[in-house]
Amino acid sequence: MPTLAEFNAQLERCAQSPEEVRNFIEGFSKVRLRYIARAMTASPVVLPSSLGEQAAMYMSIAPDWDDVEKLAQSGLAREQVASSANPGKDWLHIDIAMDPVSRGIVADFLAQTCLSDKQRRALFPALSAAKFRDSEASARRRNEVPHLNAWLAWSREEGINTILFGDYHKHLRIHGASQNAGGDVGAVGGAIAVMDALLEVSDGMLLDQLGGLPPPGQRDPVSVDMFLRRHGIAPESNERPLKCILLSNHRAVIFASDPDVAIVQSLTEPFRTAQEAWSAYSEVRSDAARRSQRIVEFAVGEVKAATDVHNLHERMALSTRENRSERQTDRFLMMAILTNDLLTGGAGKSGRRNTRAPMQSREMGRMADVFNLHHAWGWDGGRQRHPEHWAWLKRRLREWCGL
């Protein structure tokens, strides 16, 4: 088990930059919106005219939609504008976004994203700001315009409809299920991290596996969501999401739930197949007494995609589950979002360091290790940006798996 100094060093390596936080939230926001769009089965309808005639009433400037440079600054191509009967309804022009009195128009476009208020503030903080006359925020607002137009283009391609999302807020069941959809994608991201790490440290040690993963190059959250939609219920073992990896030393890595990851070995006859290991663990995982008679656990882990930067409870969500001493094994946490102030008490707006960072407390000693899901998943180069973090994950997996 790592020392306290090593544990704190892990936490420092887990922090995400503001850009990484935004990318993570964006990926999972798309997953949830895709789920909601599938769940809302109403027939296509015409978008409201609030952004046309109504918005034009308080538009203080007339943007030039033929200015190629302005279109580039807006993140738009000529073809996008030419194909629109009224580009002012469909796209946010850079001149409108930078106009100090245009906040109402910008708010209309933000509403078309179908994001929640929290998601809008996370992905478009400057465009969502209450005041538009702040000169310090103008550069940030300018940078967000292309991103907003790209989001609008993506959502329309996905068939995400503004009117349907107004009705969605009345459906708590769909809201909860969309959160579960994000959790399913995060769990696959954790499995991707573990599988890739094992392949790097255990060449030739993989004996058998139950289920599969999206191919390399299709590992981002939306691609994982598409993979789950295609293969989540297919009967063939190699067409299901990854459930178990069996190594040649007969240790098995199980991807289930509560815990999400378990590294185990049989106390009786060695496991011969990944299916056998999965079945044996499934029978005893909820019964501590039977579990201790059937298998030995080398590590168990939780995978969690927490997309609310300010929700500390999500980071402490393991408090009600079996602690490390009860399971008599190492427990690890693989989670995002993790920011520096949550992990190590980074300086806040006051400039003073928070000396009671919740993740740095030894109360979090229920976990022997903490990893950042985003860094380890690595769909956008996180492993290369954080090589020491990736190396530590591989080191610990090597120890737990007896490699």
C-alpha positions in Angstrom: 0.0 0.0 0.0 1.3 3.5 -0.8 2.6 5.7 2.0 0.8 8.9 2.9 3.4 10.9 0.9 2.9 8.6 -2.1 -0.9 9.0 -1.8 -0.6 12.7 -1.7 1.7 12.6 -4.8 -1.0 10.6 -6.6 -3.6 13.3 -5.8 -1.4 16.0 -7.3 -1.0 14.0 -10.5 -4.8 13.5 -10.7 -5.7 17.2 -11.2 -7.4 18.3 -14.4 -6.8 21.6 -16.1 -9.8 23.9 -16.9 -9.6 22.8 -20.6 -9.6 19.1 -19.6 -12.6 19.7 -17.3 -14.5 21.4 -20.1 -13.7 18.5 -22.6 -14.8 15.9 -20.1 -18.1 17.7 -19.3 -18.7 18.2 -23.1 -18.2 14.5 -23.8 -20.6 13.4 -21.2 -23.1 16.1 -21.9 -23.3 14.8 -25.5 -23.9 11.3 -24.1 -26.8 12.4 -22.0 -28.3 14.5 -24.7 -28.2 11.6 -27.1 -30.0 9.4 -24.6 -32.7 12.0 -23.9 -33.2 12.6 -27.7 -33.7 8.8 -28.1 -36.1 8.7 -25.2 -38.3 11.6 -26.3 -40.2 10.0 -29.2 -42.4 12.9 -30.2 -42.7 13.7 -33.9 -40.3 16.3 -35.4 -41.6 19.8 -35.0 -40.7 23.2 -36.4 -38.4 25.2 -34.1 -40.0 28.3 -32.5 -39.5 31.7 -34.1 -38.3 33.4 -30.9 -34.8 33.7 -32.5 -36.2 35.1 -35.7 -38.7 37.9 -35.6 -38.6 38.3 -31.8 -34.8 38.5 -31.5 -34.6 40.8 -34.5 -36.6 43.4 -32.6 -33.7 44.0 -30.1 -30.8 43.3 -32.5 -28.7 46.5 -32.4 -26.4 45.6 -35.4 -26.8 43.8 -38.7 -24.0 41.3 -39.1 -22.4 40.9 -42.5 -22.9 37.2 -43.5 -20.7 37.6 -46.6 -17.6 38.6 -44.6 -15.4 35.5 -44.8 -13.1 36.6 -42.0 -16.0 37.2 -39.7 -17.5 33.8 -40.5 -14.1 32.2 -39.7 -14.1 34.0 -36.3 -17.6 32.6 -35.8 -16.4 29.1 -36.6 -18.6 28.9 -39.7 -18.1 27.9 -43.3 -19.7 29.7 -46.2 -21.6 26.5 -47.0 -23.3 26.5 -43.6 -24.5 30.1 -44.1 -25.5 29.6 -47.7 -27.7 26.6 -46.9 -29.7 28.5 -44.3 -32.7 30.5 -45.2 -32.1 32.8 -42.2 -28.6 32.4 -40.9 -29.3 34.9 -38.1 -31.8 32.3 -36.6 -29.4 29.3 -37.0 -26.0 30.7 -36.1 -24.4 33.1 -33.7 -22.4 35.7 -35.6 -19.2 37.0 -33.9 -20.3 40.6 -34.1 -23.6 39.8 -32.3 -21.8 37.9 -29.6 -19.4 40.8 -29.0 -22.1 43.4 -28.9 -22.5 44.5 -25.3 -26.3 44.7 -25.6 -26.8 41.3 -27.3 -27.0 39.2 -24.2 -30.7 38.3 -24.9 -29.8 37.0 -28.3 -26.9 35.0 -27.0 -29.2 33.5 -24.3 -31.5 32.3 -27.0 -28.7 30.5 -28.8 -27.5 29.0 -25.5 -31.1 27.7 -25.0 -30.9 25.9 -28.3 -28.0 23.8 -27.0 -30.5 22.0 -24.8 -27.8 22.0 -22.1 -28.8 22.5 -18.4 -27.8 25.8 -16.7 -24.9 24.1 -15.0 -23.7 22.6 -18.3 -23.9 25.9 -20.1 -21.9 27.7 -17.4 -19.3 24.9 -17.5 -19.0 24.8 -21.3 -19.7 28.5 -22.2 -18.9 30.4 -19.0 -18.3 33.8 -20.8 -21.3 33.6 -23.0 -23.4 32.6 -20.0 -22.2 35.5 -17.9 -24.7 37.9 -16.4 -22.7 40.9 -17.5 -21.5 41.4 -21.1 -19.7 44.7 -20.5 -16.7 43.2 -18.7 -13.7 43.8 -20.9 -11.7 41.0 -19.3 -14.3 38.5 -20.4 -14.6 39.7 -24.0 -11.7 37.6 -25.3 -13.1 34.5 -23.6 -16.5 35.2 -25.1 -14.9 35.6 -28.6 -13.2 32.2 -28.2 -16.5 30.5 -27.2 -18.5 31.5 -30.3 -17.0 28.9 -32.7 -17.5 26.3 -30.0 -21.1 27.2 -29.6 -21.8 27.1 -33.3 -20.0 23.7 -33.5 -22.3 22.5 -30.7 -25.4 23.7 -32.5 -24.3 21.9 -35.7 -23.6 18.7 -33.8 -27.0 18.8 -31.9 -28.9 19.3 -35.2 -27.2 16.4 -36.9 -28.2 14.3 -33.9 -31.8 15.4 -34.2 -31.8 17.0 -30.8 -34.9 19.3 -30.8 -35.3 22.3 -28.6 -39.0 21.9 -28.1 -38.7 18.3 -27.1 -36.2 19.2 -24.5 -38.6 21.6 -23.0 -40.9 18.7 -22.3 -38.0 16.5 -21.1 -37.7 18.4 -17.9 -41.1 17.0 -16.9 -39.8 13.5 -17.1 -37.8 12.6 -14.0 -37.5 9.0 -15.2 -35.7 10.0 -18.3 -33.5 12.4 -16.4 -32.4 9.7 -14.0 -31.9 7.2 -16.9 -29.7 9.7 -18.8 -27.4 9.9 -15.7 -27.2 6.1 -15.8 -26.3 6.2 -19.5 -23.4 8.5 -18.6 -22.4 6.1 -15.8 -22.4 3.1 -18.3 -20.1 5.0 -20.6 -17.8 6.0 -17.7 -17.6 2.3 -16.7 -16.5 1.3 -20.1 -13.9 4.2 -20.0 -12.5 2.6 -16.8 -12.4 -0.8 -18.5 -10.5 0.7 -21.4 -7.9 2.2 -19.1 -7.4 -1.1 -17.2 -7.2 -3.2 -20.4 -4.8 -0.9 -22.2 -2.6 -0.6 -19.1 -2.5 -4.4 -18.8 -1.6 -4.9 -22.4 1.4 -2.5 -21.9 2.7 -4.3 -18.8 1.8 -7.9 -19.5 2.6 -8.8 -23.1 1.4 -12.3 -23.7 -0.3 -12.7 -20.3 -3.8 -12.4 -21.5 -5.4 -15.8 -21.6 -9.1 -15.2 -22.2 -11.6 -12.4 -22.1 -15.4 -12.1 -21.9 -16.8 -9.2 -23.9 -15.0 -6.5 -25.9 -14.2 -2.8 -26.2 -14.6 -0.2 -29.0 -11.6 -0.3 -31.4 -8.7 2.1 -30.9 -9.6 5.5 -32.4 -13.2 5.2 -31.3 -12.7 5.6 -27.5 -14.3 9.0 -26.8 -17.6 9.1 -24.8 -19.9 9.4 -27.8 -18.2 6.6 -29.6 -18.4 4.4 -26.5 -22.1 5.3 -26.2 -22.6 4.2 -29.9 -20.8 1.0 -29.1 -23.1 0.3 -26.1 -26.1 0.9 -28.2 -24.9 -1.5 -30.8 -23.6 -4.3 -28.6 -25.0 -3.9 -25.1 -27.4 -6.8 -25.4 -25.9 -8.9 -28.1 -25.7 -12.6 -27.0 -22.2 -13.3 -28.4 -19.6 -12.9 -25.8 -17.2 -10.9 -28.0 -20.0 -8.5 -28.9 -20.8 -7.5 -25.3 -19.0 -4.8 -23.3 -16.0 -6.1 -21.5 -16.9 -8.2 -18.4 -13.8 -10.1 -17.5 -10.1 -10.5 -18.4 -8.4 -13.8 -17.4 -4.6 -13.7 -17.2 -2.3 -16.7 -17.7 -1.5 -16.7 -14.0 -5.3 -17.3 -13.5 -6.0 -14.0 -11.9 -9.1 -12.4 -13.3 -10.1 -8.7 -13.7 -13.8 -8.4 -13.3 -15.8 -5.4 -14.6 -19.2 -5.5 -12.8 -20.7 -3.0 -10.4 -20.3 -2.4 -6.6 -17.4 -2.7 -7.0 -16.9 -1.7 -10.7 -13.5 -3.5 -10.9 -12.3 -6.5 -8.9 -9.0 -8.3 -9.3 -9.4 -11.8 -7.9 -8.2 -15.4 -7.9 -9.9 -18.7 -7.2 -9.3 -20.4 -3.8 -10.3 -23.7 -5.3 -9.6 -24.8 -8.8 -7.9 -22.1 -11.0 -10.3 -20.3 -13.3 -10.0 -21.8 -16.8 -12.1 -19.2 -18.8 -13.1 -15.6 -18.3 -16.8 -16.8 -18.3 -16.0 -19.1 -15.4 -14.3 -16.4 -13.4 -17.2 -14.0 -14.1 -19.8 -16.5 -13.0 -18.0 -17.5 -9.8 -17.5 -13.9 -8.8 -21.1 -13.0 -9.6 -22.4 -15.7 -7.2 -20.5 -14.4 -4.2 -19.7 -10.7 -4.7 -22.6 -9.5 -2.5 -21.9 -12.0 0.3 -18.7 -11.2 2.3 -18.6 -14.6 4.0 -19.1 -16.7 0.9 -16.7 -14.4 -1.0 -13.9 -15.1 1.5 -14.4 -18.8 1.0 -14.4 -18.8 -2.8 -12.0 -16.2 -3.9 -9.1 -14.0 -2.8 -9.4 -10.3 -3.8 -6.2 -8.4 -4.6 -7.9 -5.0 -5.3 -11.4 -3.6 -5.9 -12.1 -0.3 -7.5 -14.9 2.2 -8.2 -15.2 4.1 -11.5 -17.2 7.3 -11.4 -17.9 10.1 -13.9 -18.7 13.1 -11.8 -19.4 16.1 -14.1 -20.5 18.6 -11.5 -17.3 20.5 -10.5 -18.8 21.7 -7.2 -20.5 18.5 -6.0 -18.2 17.2 -3.3 -20.7 14.5 -2.3 -20.0 12.7 -5.6 -16.4 12.4 -4.7 -17.2 11.0 -1.3 -19.9 8.6 -2.6 -18.0 5.5 -1.5 -18.4 6.2 2.3 -21.3 3.8 2.7 -19.7 0.9 1.0 -17.3 -1.7 2.4 -14.1 -0.1 3.4 -10.6 -1.5 2.8 -10.3 -3.4 6.1 -13.7 -5.0 5.7 -12.8 -6.3 2.2 -9.2 -7.0 3.5 -7.8 -5.7 0.2 -6.7 -2.5 -1.5 -9.4 -0.3 -2.8 -8.9 2.3 -5.5 -11.0 5.1 -7.0 -10.9 6.1 -10.7 -12.9 9.3 -11.1 -13.3 12.6 -12.9 -13.8 15.5 -12.6 -11.0 16.1 -10.1 -9.6 19.6 -9.8 -6.6 20.8 -7.9 -8.5 22.5 -5.1 -10.6 19.3 -4.4 -7.5 17.1 -4.4 -4.9 19.1 -2.6 -6.5 22.2 -1.4 -5.3 24.5 -4.2 -5.6 28.3 -3.7 -9.1 29.6 -4.2 -10.3 33.1 -5.3 -8.9 34.5 -2.0 -5.4 33.3 -2.9 -5.3 31.3 0.3 -4.7 27.6 0.2 -7.5 25.3 1.4 -5.8 23.2 4.0 -8.7 20.8 4.4 -9.0 19.4 0.9 -11.5 16.5 1.2 -9.6 14.1 -1.1 -6.3 14.6 0.8 -7.8 13.7 4.1 -6.8 10.2 5.4 -10.6 9.7 5.8 -10.3 9.0 2.1 -7.8 6.3 3.2 -10.7 3.9 2.4 -8.9 4.0 -0.9 -5.3 3.0 -1.3 -5.1 4.8 -4.7 -6.9 7.5 -6.6 -6.7 7.8 -10.4 -8.2 10.3 -12.7 -10.6 8.5 -15.1 -10.1 11.1 -17.8 -6.3 10.9 -17.8 -6.3 7.0 -17.7 -9.0 6.6 -20.3 -6.9 8.8 -22.6 -9.2 9.3 -25.5 -7.9 12.8 -26.0 -4.2 12.2 -25.2 -4.5 12.3 -21.4 -1.9 9.5 -20.9 0.7 11.5 -22.9 -0.1 14.7 -21.0 0.1 12.9 -17.7 2.8 10.2 -18.1 3.6 9.9 -14.4 -0.1 9.3 -13.6 -0.3 6.6 -16.3 2.9 5.0 -15.1 1.6 4.8 -11.5 -1.6 3.1 -12.7 0.4 0.5 -14.6 2.7 -0.1 -11.6 -0.3 -0.8 -9.3 -2.0 -3.0 -11.7 1.2 -5.0 -12.2 1.3 -5.5 -8.4 -2.4 -6.4 -8.0 -2.3 -8.8 -10.9 1.0 -10.5 -9.9 2.8 -9.7 -13.1 
